[in-house]
Amino acid sequence: LSVNCAALAETLLESELFGHEKGAFTGAYYKRLGKFEQANGGTIFLDEIADMSTMTQSKLLRVLQEKKIERVGGNDTIDVDVRIVAATNKSLVQCMKEGSFRVDLFYRLKVVSIYMPPLRERKGDIPLLVDHFIDKYSDKVGKEISGISTEAIRMLSKYPWPGNIRELENNIQTACVMTKNGTLQPEDFPIYSDIDSKIEINLDTLQEDYIEIFSKIIDPVLPKLINSSEGKIYYFLESALEKALISACLKYFGSNQVKTSEMLGISRNTLRDRISRYSIY
């Protein structure tokens, strides 16, 4: 059994965990067993335990120490034998310093501790998680989705994922709904619109991509260049690329030469020289 401690108000969480007697509070029309009684002899998972109030923490501590509970509004003490697994996305050490989490409860829970690094620190898991979520949501949205494109995987691998796996899952679900074919593309994902501001581009990877693109352009025309421009091919192609790059940057920055020179990493004098040399207007 599992309980999300952050999803319920304090009074509701207490009732959810420990149960309540009939008439214990407004709306309590019948007796209800809590999760600890239901999980007796088994395991209960408490998610986001750092969001539990100190009052409820005190009652949880009693479960760990004495293996006993009392239902809300009840007088009887009930024995329970439950293994507790807890998780949180907060630093419990910091919570203890702030006084929002009990020190004695922390050490009672910390029998075996597993630290799960954030998704941004384990990018190798992303392809496996993507496959899992595609299988999960392709049937739900009624589409036959075969996989995800290389460009999309690359985009997901570069994104910092502040919301961790939940954010990734949400993006995959949305992409499964938005995709127009059987393969998820970068533009299918919610993060695509603001990806430029959140991704640090790997220039080595980008260079590899452009080498492949340039090869596809050069290979077909190379024989003609050899026959007509022997000894000048390097300078011919270098000039063509330089002119295209400067023209594109000037267009992008609205002919602003200061921004263009800063982005290209060249001086304004060099930029003006190239503009004149290539007759770029």
N, C-alpha and C positions, 0 to 999 in steps of 0.2 A: 504494500500500500504506500501511497505517496501523498504528501501535503505540501502545497506551495505557501509558505508562511507570509510571503509578501502580497498574496492575492486576497487575503481575508482581513477584515477588521479584527481588533484584539478580542472582542467578545465572541465573535463568530469563530475565530481560530481556537479559542479555548474550548468551545463546544465541539468543534470538529475533532480536536485531539482527545479530549477527555470525556466527551458525551455530556448529556444533561438529563435531569429528571423532568417529569411532566410538571408544568407550571413554574419552572425555574426562572423564566423570564417571559415577557410578552411574545406570544407566538409559539411558545413551547407547549403544544397541545398533546404531546406524547413523549414517552421516554425514548432517548436515542443513545445508542452505543457509539462511543468515540473511536477514532482510528486505533488507539492503543489497545482497546479491548478487541477490536476486530482483527488486529494483527498479532494477538496473543500467541506466542509460540513461533512467531515468524519475524519478519523484518519490516520496518517502516522507514521511508525515505523522507527526510525533512529538507525541502529545497528552500534556498534563501533564508537560512536560519538566523542570519544577522538582523533580519527585519522583525524578529520576534520581540515583543515587549519584555521588559525586565520581570514583570509579574508572571508572565507565562514561562519565562526562563526558569523562575524559581520552582514552578510546578514540574517542569521538565527535569530539573535537577533531582527532585524527589524520585521521579521515575527511575533515573539512573542509579541513585544511591540505595533506595529502599524497594524498588520495583513495586510501587503502590501508586494508585490514583484515586481520586474522588470525582464523581461526576459533578457538573455545575448544578448547584441547588440540592445536592445530595449529602448525606451524612455517612454513608457506608464506605468503608475502605476496600478497594478491589485490588487483588494481586494480579500483576501482569508480568510476563517475561517476554520482552521484545528487544530485538537487536536494532539499534538506531544507526542509520547512515545519514549524514548531514552534508549539505553543500551550501556554498555562498560565493558570490562574485566580489565580495568586499574583503578587506584585510581585517580579520578578527583581532589581530594584535592592535591595530589602530582603533578598532571599536572598543577594546578594553581600556585603552588609554583615554578615550573620550567618555568612558563610563556607560556606554550603551550596551555592552555585553559583559556578562558575569565571568570573572576570572576562574572561579571554581567550576563553572559549567564548561568553560573552554577546555580545561585539563581533564574533565570527565569524558568529554567527547573525543579528545585527541589521543585515542589509543593507537590508531593507524591513520596517518595523514597522507593524502595524495594531492600533490600540487599539479593542476592542469594548466599549462601555459596558455596564454591567449592565442587565438587563431593566427594572429599576425606573426607569431614566433614558430609556428609549425605549418608553414605553407604547403609542405609535402602532403598534408592530410586533405587539402582542398579537392583534388581530383576524385579521391575516394568518397568524400562527403557529397560532392556534386552528383556522382553516379547514384548514390543512395537516395538523394532527394529527388532526382529525376524519376527514378523507379517509383518513389512514393507518390509523386504528384501527377505524373503523366496519366495514370489511370483515373485519378480524381477529376482532372480537367477534360477527360475524354479525348485525349490526343495521343497519337503514336509518336513518341519522341525517341529518336535513336541515340542522341548524345548531344555533345556540345562542341562548338568549333574551337580550333587552336587559339584563335584571336580572343575568344571569350574566356577561355581558361587562363590565358596570359593576363587578361584584364583582372580577373578575380584574384590571381596570385599576387598582383601588385597592390591591390587595395588593402588598406590597414585594418579593416573590419573592427571598428570600435564596439559593435554590438555582438562580436564573436559569432558562434555557430547559429544563434537564433537569427541574426541579420542575414547570414548566408542562406539559411533555409527560406527566409522570407523572399529573398531575391530570386532563388530558384523557383519558388512557387509562382511568383509574378511572371518570370520569364516563360514558364510553361504555359501560362495563360496567354501571354502576348505573342509568342512565336508564331510565325506564319508558315513555317515548314518543320521538318522533323529534326532539325539541328538548331540548338540555341545559339544565337548570335549576340555580340556585345550590346547592340541596341535594344535587345529584349529585356535588359536588366535595369532596375530602378537606379542603380549607381552610375549608369552610363552618362547621364546628363551632367553630373558634377565630377566626373572621374578625373578631369584635368587638374582640378584643384587639390585632389586628395592622393594622387599617385606620383611617386618620385620615379621618373622614367629611367630605366636602365639603358644607358647609352650604348653599352656593348651589345645588348640584345637588339637595340634599334639599328645599330650599324650592320649587324648580320642580316636583318630584314632588308635593308636598302641594298646591300651587296647582291642579294638574290634578285631584287627588282632590277638593278642596273645590269646584271648579267643577262637577264631576259631581253633587255633593250639592246645591249651591245652585241651579243652573239650573232644575231641575224645580219647586222650591218657591217660586222668586222671585215669580212672579205672585201667588200666594196671600199672601205676605208683604207685597207692595205694597198689596194690597186691605185687609189687616187690620191692618197695623202701619206705616202711612205715617209717616215721620219718626223711627221707632224701630228700623229694620232693622239699622243698624250696631251699635247697643248690644245688640240682641237676639242677633245672631250672635256678637259679641265675648264676651258673657257665657256663651253656650252652649259656645263653644270653651274659654274659661278654666275653666269648671267641669269639663268633660270632661278637660282636661289635668291639672288639679290632682288630680282623683279618680284618674286613671291613675297618676300619680307616687306618690301616697300608697300606693296598692295595691302598686306595684312595690317601694317601700322599706319595706313592712310598717308603714305609718302613722308612720314616723319623720319628724317635721317638720323636723328639722335637715338631714338629707340631702336632703329634698324641696326645701326653700328654697334650698339650695346649688346643686342641679342646675338649678332654674328660674332662678336668678340674682335672686331677690327676698329681702327681709328676712323674718325669722320673724314679725314683727308684721303684715306684708302678707299672709303666708300664713294666719295665724290669722284675719285680717279676712275673707279670701275663704272660708275654711272655714265661718265663721259666716254670712256673707252667703248662701252657696249651700246651707247646711244639709248639709254634707258630713260624713258620719260613717263 
